[in-house]
Amino acid sequence: MSEPTQLWGGRFKSGPSEALANLSRSHPSYFRLYREDLAGSRAHASELKRAGVLDEAEFIKIRETLDHIETDVATGSEKPIASDEDIHTFLERLLMQRLGVLGGKLRAGRSRNDQTSNNTRLYLRRMARELSRGIVEIELALVSQASRHTETVMPGFTHLQPAQPVVLGHHLMAHAQSLLRDLERLEDFDRRFDRSPLGAAALAGSGIACRPDLSAVELGYAAACENSIDAVSARDHVAEFLFICSLVTISLSRLAEEICIWSSKQFSWVRLHDSYSTGSSIMPQKKNPDIAELTRGMSGTLIGNIAGFLATMKGMPLAYNRDLAEDKRALFESIDVLELILPAFAGMVETLEFDVAKLREEAPKGFTLATEVADWLVSQNVPFAQAHDITGAVVRYCEEHGHDLAGLSEEDLPRIDARLAPAVLKAITLEGALASRTGFGSTSPARVREQIERFTGALQARKVFAESTLNLPGRVPPSENARGVR
């Protein structure tokens, strides 16, 4: 039978009220950190062995039991009970049920303060990799689409108004570049917080666990935190992770907004695959971009999480305060939302079907080739300020006569300005506009293909991080582990 375990209370005459217990109890989702907590316990057992608190036999027995507990929790044969205040209480209860007094030895020299900080860091380093894998799948979908459309011309926009023709692949790669920076941020995050808080104890460090540097290495960190107070009280790793998560959804939301517009009947630039769109309960003809809309909506939730957590942090004195428990509420929701979004978004992007002919038809509309007139005039030694005015007069002339640039004739040109020669008509073509953009990072098909090639190499480097694993204390024979951490 499961008996409740409490990690505090010796100086209290009575137990907590029901209201306090209800408020203090961790949300069920917080128990997902059991792997990280057990990894920390394995490393701490090594510390206690080094300190002489555990002998060889006790160390081996505790490590073996921690391994069995992890298996039982993972398979669902052991679950938290109502009296388990948090993940630490839950796992210590299981340890003491199985080992009795020996199980209680593991608490020496550590605090829930450094435990929870360590759990969160390990979890976020793991999630940085898992979320990166999901983002990489979207990137691969974008690269696949862009590669198919290096010659597809479309109207480019500024201020949501037709601006200049661009290659569709170039436009899609703009979104890919934004997400690549998000991948780099996750990798930077992992490097920045590659420091272990274990050994900081409550705030002053431990008088028993005196080699946090060795525990850090066993937990897969590069080193231990430099300052024990900072180790337990800092949550900038949480804030930074929340920011990155929100930025990922913002990157996706911008593309989602375009997909919503492009797939509308008024645009009809892209068709959604049936398996990545939904219908209406009352209007049989509807085909809705729900993945794009849900992504756009959920981005607001993640923005709210980072804003709310920063507000929680701003007035908190050092060191640990219970307010910090709110970090997991915001983190878990943000991570859970992203884990829902990423695979759905990747599938939607991969299966988009663009109407190439429609895009080409729309590309010159709205005088998107007007800049070509100005550039041609500059090539004829006309100062750009004057070329700009002349081009504006060309657009005004076309509007007054009810046609676009394609409707201009050689006879029209001298009526607008004497410096407009018939050769300008050959400059205002889609192919000419694209071919002239030959600078690095520009929209000509050749430059876009080069960009995709470079991007593929950069993405491969990010995949290395996404597919890496943390070197946590392994479920290896305890005696072998004991030899390795002396």
C-alpha positions as CSV (number, residue, x, y, z in Angstrom):
1,M,0.0,0.0,0.0
2,S,1.3,3.5,-0.9
3,E,2.0,5.7,2.1
4,P,2.4,9.4,1.8
5,T,5.9,10.9,2.0
6,Q,6.6,14.5,3.1
7,L,10.0,16.2,2.6
8,W,9.5,18.8,5.2
9,G,7.5,19.5,8.4
10,G,9.7,18.5,11.4
11,R,9.4,21.8,13.0
12,F,5.6,22.1,12.5
13,K,3.1,21.0,15.1
14,S,0.4,20.1,12.5
15,G,0.3,19.1,8.9
16,P,-0.7,21.5,6.1
17,S,-4.4,22.5,5.8
18,E,-6.3,21.0,2.9
19,A,-6.4,24.3,1.1
20,L,-2.6,24.7,1.4
21,A,-2.0,21.1,0.2
22,N,-4.2,21.7,-2.8
23,L,-2.5,24.9,-3.7
24,S,1.0,23.5,-3.1
25,R,0.5,20.2,-5.0
26,S,2.1,20.1,-8.4
27,H,0.0,19.9,-11.5
28,P,-0.1,16.4,-12.9
29,S,1.8,17.5,-16.0
30,Y,4.8,18.3,-13.8
31,F,5.5,14.6,-13.2
32,R,6.8,14.3,-16.7
33,L,10.2,15.3,-15.3
34,Y,10.7,11.9,-13.7
35,R,13.5,10.9,-16.0
36,E,15.4,14.1,-15.3
37,D,14.8,13.8,-11.5
38,L,16.1,10.2,-11.6
39,A,19.1,11.1,-13.6
40,G,19.9,13.8,-11.0
41,S,19.4,11.2,-8.2
42,R,21.9,8.8,-9.9
43,A,24.5,11.5,-10.1
44,H,23.8,12.5,-6.5
45,A,24.3,8.9,-5.4
46,S,27.7,9.1,-6.9
47,E,28.4,12.3,-4.9
48,L,27.3,10.6,-1.7
49,K,29.6,7.7,-2.4
50,R,32.5,10.1,-3.0
51,A,31.6,11.8,0.3
52,G,31.5,8.5,2.2
53,V,27.7,8.8,3.0
54,L,27.1,5.7,0.9
55,D,29.3,2.6,0.8
56,E,29.8,0.6,-2.4
57,A,27.0,-1.8,-1.6
58,E,24.5,0.9,-0.7
59,F,25.5,2.9,-3.8
60,I,24.9,-0.1,-6.1
61,K,21.6,-0.9,-4.4
62,I,20.3,2.7,-4.7
63,R,21.3,2.9,-8.4
64,E,19.7,-0.4,-9.2
65,T,16.5,0.6,-7.5
66,L,16.4,4.0,-9.3
67,D,16.7,2.1,-12.6
68,H,13.8,-0.2,-11.6
69,I,11.7,2.9,-10.5
70,E,12.3,4.5,-13.9
71,T,11.1,1.4,-15.7
72,D,8.0,1.2,-13.5
73,V,7.1,4.8,-13.9
74,A,7.7,4.7,-17.7
75,T,5.4,1.7,-18.1
76,G,2.7,3.2,-15.8
77,S,2.9,0.5,-13.1
78,E,3.8,3.3,-10.6
79,K,1.9,6.6,-10.6
80,P,1.8,9.6,-8.3
81,I,-0.8,9.5,-5.5
82,A,-2.8,12.5,-4.2
83,S,-0.4,13.0,-1.3
84,D,2.7,13.3,-3.5
85,E,3.3,17.0,-3.4
86,D,5.7,17.0,-6.4
87,I,8.0,14.8,-8.5
88,H,10.6,14.7,-5.7
89,T,8.1,13.5,-3.1
90,F,6.7,10.9,-5.5
91,L,10.1,9.4,-6.4
92,E,11.4,9.5,-2.8
93,R,8.3,7.7,-1.7
94,L,8.9,4.9,-4.1
95,L,12.6,4.7,-3.1
96,M,11.8,4.5,0.6
97,Q,9.1,1.9,0.0
98,R,11.6,-0.3,-1.7
99,L,14.7,0.4,0.4
100,G,13.4,1.7,3.7
101,V,15.9,3.7,5.7
102,L,18.6,3.4,3.0
103,G,16.3,5.2,0.6
104,G,16.2,8.2,3.0
105,K,20.0,8.6,2.7
106,L,19.7,9.9,-0.8
107,R,18.3,13.2,0.4
108,A,21.5,14.2,2.2
109,G,23.3,17.2,0.7
110,R,20.7,18.3,-1.7
111,S,17.6,20.4,-1.8
112,R,14.5,20.5,-3.9
113,N,15.8,23.9,-5.0
114,D,18.8,22.5,-6.9
115,Q,16.8,19.4,-7.9
116,T,14.1,21.4,-9.7
117,S,16.5,23.7,-11.3
118,N,18.5,20.7,-12.6
119,N,15.4,18.9,-13.8
120,T,14.3,21.9,-15.8
121,R,17.6,22.4,-17.4
122,L,18.0,18.8,-18.4
123,Y,14.5,18.7,-19.7
124,L,14.9,21.9,-21.8
125,R,18.1,20.7,-23.2
126,R,16.3,17.5,-24.3
127,M,13.4,19.4,-25.7
128,A,15.7,21.8,-27.6
129,R,16.7,18.7,-29.6
130,E,13.2,17.3,-29.9
131,L,11.7,20.6,-31.1
132,S,14.6,21.1,-33.4
133,R,13.8,17.8,-35.1
134,G,10.2,19.0,-35.7
135,I,11.4,22.4,-37.1
136,V,13.9,20.6,-39.4
137,E,10.9,18.6,-40.9
138,I,9.3,21.9,-41.8
139,E,12.5,23.2,-43.2
140,L,12.8,20.1,-45.4
141,A,9.3,20.7,-46.7
142,L,10.1,24.3,-47.5
143,V,13.3,23.3,-49.3
144,S,11.4,20.7,-51.3
145,Q,8.8,23.2,-52.4
146,A,11.3,25.9,-53.1
147,S,13.4,23.5,-55.2
148,R,10.4,22.7,-57.4
149,H,9.7,26.4,-57.9
150,T,13.0,28.1,-58.7
151,E,11.5,29.2,-62.1
152,T,8.0,30.0,-60.9
153,V,7.3,33.7,-60.9
154,M,4.9,35.4,-58.5
155,P,4.1,38.9,-57.3
156,G,6.2,40.1,-54.4
157,F,4.6,42.4,-51.9
158,T,5.4,45.2,-49.5
159,H,2.7,46.8,-47.4
160,L,0.5,43.9,-48.8
161,Q,0.6,45.7,-52.1
162,P,2.1,44.4,-55.4
163,A,5.7,45.5,-55.5
164,Q,8.0,43.5,-57.8
165,P,8.0,40.0,-59.3
166,V,10.0,37.4,-57.4
167,V,10.6,33.7,-57.7
168,L,8.2,31.6,-55.5
169,G,11.2,29.5,-54.3
170,H,12.9,32.7,-53.2
171,H,9.8,33.7,-51.2
172,L,9.5,30.3,-49.5
173,M,13.2,30.3,-48.7
174,A,12.7,33.6,-46.9
175,H,10.5,31.7,-44.4
176,A,13.1,28.9,-44.3
177,Q,15.9,31.3,-43.4
178,S,13.8,32.7,-40.5
179,L,13.2,29.2,-39.1
180,L,16.9,28.4,-39.5
181,R,17.8,31.2,-37.1
182,D,15.3,29.7,-34.7
183,L,17.2,26.4,-34.9
184,E,20.4,28.2,-34.3
185,R,18.9,29.9,-31.2
186,L,18.0,26.5,-29.8
187,E,21.5,25.3,-30.3
188,D,22.9,28.5,-28.8
189,F,20.5,28.0,-25.8
190,D,21.9,24.5,-25.2
191,R,25.5,25.9,-25.2
192,R,24.6,28.8,-22.9
193,F,23.0,26.6,-20.3
194,D,25.4,23.7,-20.4
195,R,26.0,24.2,-16.7
196,S,24.8,22.0,-13.8
197,P,23.0,23.5,-10.8
198,L,23.2,20.2,-8.9
199,G,25.2,20.7,-5.7
200,A,24.0,24.2,-5.0
201,A,21.5,22.6,-2.5
202,A,19.2,25.3,-1.1
203,L,21.3,28.3,-2.1
204,A,24.7,28.1,-0.3
205,G,26.1,24.9,-1.7
206,S,26.3,21.5,0.0
207,G,28.5,20.6,3.0
208,I,28.2,16.9,1.8
209,A,28.1,16.9,-2.0
210,C,31.3,18.8,-2.6
211,R,32.2,17.8,-6.1
212,P,29.4,19.3,-8.3
213,D,31.9,19.5,-11.1
214,L,32.0,15.7,-11.3
215,S,28.2,15.4,-11.0
216,A,28.0,17.9,-13.8
217,V,30.1,15.7,-16.1
218,E,28.0,12.6,-15.2
219,L,24.8,14.5,-16.1
220,G,26.2,15.5,-19.5
221,Y,27.0,19.1,-18.7
222,A,30.3,20.8,-19.6
223,A,30.7,22.1,-16.0
224,A,28.9,23.1,-12.8
225,C,27.3,26.5,-12.3
226,E,29.8,29.1,-11.0
227,N,27.5,30.5,-8.3
228,S,25.2,28.4,-6.1
229,I,22.8,31.3,-5.5
230,D,22.4,31.9,-9.2
231,A,22.1,28.2,-9.8
232,V,18.9,27.9,-7.8
233,S,17.3,31.3,-8.4
234,A,18.1,32.0,-12.1
235,R,15.3,31.2,-14.6
236,D,16.6,33.1,-17.6
237,H,17.0,29.7,-19.2
238,V,13.2,29.4,-18.9
239,A,12.6,32.9,-20.2
240,E,14.9,32.3,-23.1
241,F,13.4,29.0,-24.0
242,L,9.9,30.5,-23.9
243,F,11.1,33.3,-26.1
244,I,12.5,30.9,-28.7
245,C,9.3,28.9,-28.7
246,S,7.2,32.0,-29.2
247,L,9.5,33.2,-32.0
248,V,9.2,29.8,-33.7
249,T,5.4,30.2,-33.7
250,I,5.7,33.8,-35.0
251,S,7.9,32.5,-37.8
252,L,5.3,29.9,-38.6
253,S,2.4,32.3,-38.1
254,R,3.6,34.6,-40.8
255,L,3.7,31.8,-43.4
256,A,0.4,30.5,-42.0
257,E,-1.2,33.9,-42.7
258,E,0.0,33.8,-46.3
259,I,-1.3,30.3,-46.8
260,C,-4.7,31.4,-45.5
261,I,-4.7,34.3,-48.0
262,W,-3.2,32.3,-50.9
263,S,-5.7,29.4,-50.5
264,S,-8.7,31.7,-50.6
265,K,-10.9,31.7,-53.6
266,Q,-10.0,35.4,-54.3
267,F,-6.4,34.4,-54.7
268,S,-6.5,30.7,-55.6
269,W,-2.7,30.6,-55.7
270,V,-2.4,27.3,-53.8
271,R,-4.5,24.2,-53.1
272,L,-4.4,22.5,-49.7
273,H,-4.3,18.7,-49.6
274,D,-7.4,17.1,-48.3
275,S,-5.5,15.4,-45.5
276,Y,-4.3,18.7,-44.2
277,S,-7.5,20.8,-44.3
278,T,-11.0,20.6,-42.9
279,G,-14.6,21.2,-43.9
280,S,-17.6,22.9,-42.5
281,S,-20.5,21.4,-40.5
282,I,-23.0,23.4,-42.5
283,M,-21.4,24.5,-45.8
284,P,-20.4,21.3,-47.8
285,Q,-18.2,23.2,-50.3
286,K,-15.8,24.6,-47.7
287,K,-12.1,23.6,-47.5
288,N,-10.5,25.4,-44.6
289,P,-6.8,26.0,-43.7
290,D,-7.3,24.9,-40.1
291,I,-3.6,24.0,-39.5
292,A,-2.5,27.5,-40.6
293,E,-5.3,29.2,-38.6
294,L,-4.6,27.1,-35.4
295,T,-0.9,27.9,-35.7
296,R,-1.6,31.6,-36.1
297,G,-3.9,31.5,-33.1
298,M,-1.7,29.4,-30.9
299,S,1.2,31.8,-31.4
300,G,-0.7,34.3,-29.3
301,T,-0.7,31.7,-26.4
302,L,3.1,31.4,-26.6
303,I,3.6,35.1,-26.7
304,G,1.4,35.4,-23.6
305,N,3.5,32.7,-21.8
306,I,6.8,34.6,-22.2
307,A,5.2,37.9,-21.3
308,G,3.5,36.4,-18.2
309,F,6.7,34.6,-17.0
310,L,8.8,37.7,-17.3
311,A,6.2,39.5,-15.2
312,T,6.6,36.8,-12.6
313,M,10.4,37.1,-12.6
314,K,10.8,40.8,-12.5
315,G,10.3,41.5,-8.8
316,M,11.7,38.4,-7.3
317,P,14.5,38.7,-4.7
318,L,17.3,36.1,-4.5
319,A,17.5,33.2,-4.0
320,Y,14.7,30.6,-4.4
321,N,11.0,31.6,-4.1
322,R,8.0,29.4,-4.7
323,D,6.9,31.8,-7.4
324,L,9.5,30.0,-9.6
325,A,7.3,27.0,-9.8
326,E,5.2,28.9,-12.3
327,D,8.0,28.3,-14.8
328,K,6.8,24.8,-15.6
329,R,3.2,25.8,-16.2
330,A,4.3,28.2,-19.0
331,L,7.0,25.9,-20.3
332,F,4.9,22.8,-20.6
333,E,2.1,24.5,-22.3
334,S,4.4,26.1,-24.8
335,I,6.2,22.9,-25.6
336,D,3.0,20.9,-25.8
337,V,1.6,23.4,-28.3
338,L,4.7,23.3,-30.4
339,E,4.7,19.5,-30.4
340,L,1.2,19.6,-31.8
341,I,1.9,22.3,-34.4
342,L,5.2,21.1,-35.9
343,P,4.3,17.8,-37.6
344,A,1.0,19.1,-38.8
345,F,2.6,22.2,-40.3
346,A,5.3,20.2,-42.0
347,G,2.7,18.0,-43.7
348,M,0.7,20.9,-44.8
349,V,3.7,22.7,-46.4
350,E,5.0,19.5,-48.1
351,T,1.6,18.8,-49.7
352,L,0.8,22.4,-50.9
353,E,0.0,22.5,-54.7
354,F,0.8,25.9,-56.3
355,D,-1.0,27.1,-59.4
356,V,2.0,28.1,-61.4
357,A,0.0,29.6,-64.3
358,K,-2.1,31.7,-61.9
359,L,0.9,33.0,-60.1
360,R,2.5,34.0,-63.4
361,E,-0.7,35.7,-64.5
362,E,-0.7,37.7,-61.3
363,A,3.0,38.6,-61.2
364,P,2.9,41.7,-63.5
365,K,-0.4,43.1,-62.2
366,G,-0.3,46.2,-60.1
367,F,2.6,47.7,-62.1
368,T,5.2,45.4,-60.5
369,L,7.5,46.0,-63.4
370,A,7.6,49.8,-63.0
371,T,11.0,49.6,-61.3
372,E,12.4,48.1,-64.5
373,V,11.4,51.3,-66.3
374,A,13.3,53.4,-63.8
375,D,16.3,51.0,-63.9
376,W,16.3,51.2,-67.8
377,L,16.3,55.0,-67.6
378,V,19.3,54.9,-65.2
379,S,21.1,52.7,-67.8
380,Q,20.5,55.6,-70.2
381,N,22.3,58.0,-67.9
382,V,19.2,59.6,-66.5
383,P,19.6,60.4,-62.8
384,F,17.5,58.2,-60.6
385,A,15.5,61.0,-59.1
386,Q,14.4,62.0,-62.6
387,A,13.9,58.4,-63.6
388,H,11.6,57.9,-60.6
389,D,9.4,60.8,-61.7
390,I,9.3,59.7,-65.3
391,T,8.3,56.2,-64.2
392,G,5.5,57.6,-62.0
393,A,4.3,59.5,-65.0
394,V,4.2,56.2,-67.0
395,V,2.1,54.6,-64.3
396,R,-0.2,57.5,-64.2
397,Y,-0.6,57.5,-68.0
398,C,-1.5,53.8,-68.0
399,E,-4.1,54.2,-65.2
400,E,-5.6,57.1,-67.1
401,H,-5.9,55.0,-70.3
402,G,-7.2,51.9,-68.5
403,H,-4.3,49.5,-69.0
404,D,-1.1,48.3,-67.3
405,L,2.4,48.4,-68.5
406,A,1.8,45.7,-71.0
407,G,-0.6,48.0,-72.8
408,L,2.0,50.6,-73.6
409,S,2.9,51.1,-77.3
410,E,5.9,52.8,-79.0
411,E,3.6,55.7,-79.9
412,D,2.7,56.2,-76.2
413,L,6.2,56.7,-75.0
414,P,7.1,60.2,-76.4
415,R,3.7,61.5,-75.2
416,I,4.9,60.7,-71.6
417,D,8.6,61.8,-71.8
418,A,11.0,62.2,-74.7
419,R,13.6,60.1,-72.9
420,L,11.5,57.0,-73.2
421,A,12.7,55.1,-76.2
422,P,11.1,51.9,-77.7
423,A,13.9,49.8,-76.2
424,V,12.3,50.3,-72.7
425,L,9.4,48.0,-73.7
426,K,11.9,45.1,-74.0
427,A,13.0,45.7,-70.4
428,I,9.6,45.4,-68.8
429,T,9.2,41.6,-68.9
430,L,9.0,39.1,-66.1
431,E,12.0,37.2,-67.3
432,G,14.1,40.4,-67.7
433,A,13.1,41.6,-64.2
434,L,14.1,38.3,-62.6
435,A,17.3,37.8,-64.6
436,S,18.6,41.3,-63.7
437,R,18.5,40.5,-59.9
438,T,21.9,38.8,-59.9
439,G,23.3,40.0,-56.6
440,F,24.0,37.6,-53.7
441,G,20.7,36.6,-52.1
442,S,18.6,38.1,-54.9
443,T,15.6,36.5,-56.6
444,S,17.0,35.4,-60.0
445,P,16.5,31.7,-60.5
446,A,20.3,31.1,-60.5
447,R,20.8,32.9,-57.2
448,V,17.8,31.0,-55.7
449,R,19.3,27.7,-56.6
450,E,22.6,28.7,-55.1
451,Q,20.8,29.8,-51.9
452,I,19.0,26.5,-51.6
453,E,22.3,24.6,-52.0
454,R,24.0,26.7,-49.2
455,F,20.9,26.4,-47.0
456,T,20.9,22.6,-47.3
457,G,24.4,22.6,-45.9
458,A,23.5,24.9,-43.1
459,L,20.4,22.8,-42.3
460,Q,22.5,19.6,-42.2
461,A,24.7,21.2,-39.5
462,R,21.6,22.0,-37.4
463,K,20.4,18.4,-37.9
464,V,23.5,17.1,-36.2
465,F,22.4,19.0,-33.0
466,A,18.8,17.9,-33.4
467,E,19.7,14.2,-33.6
468,S,22.2,14.3,-30.8
469,T,21.5,13.0,-27.3
470,L,22.5,14.1,-23.9
471,N,25.0,11.9,-22.0
472,L,22.8,11.4,-18.9
473,P,23.8,8.9,-16.2
474,G,23.0,5.6,-18.0
475,R,21.2,2.6,-16.9
476,V,24.4,0.6,-16.9
477,P,25.6,-2.0,-14.5
478,P,26.1,0.0,-11.2
479,S,29.5,-1.5,-10.5
480,E,30.7,-0.3,-13.9
481,N,29.3,3.2,-13.2
482,A,30.9,3.2,-9.8
483,R,34.4,2.6,-11.3
484,G,33.8,5.5,-13.8
485,V,33.0,8.3,-11.3
486,R,35.5,8.0,-8.5
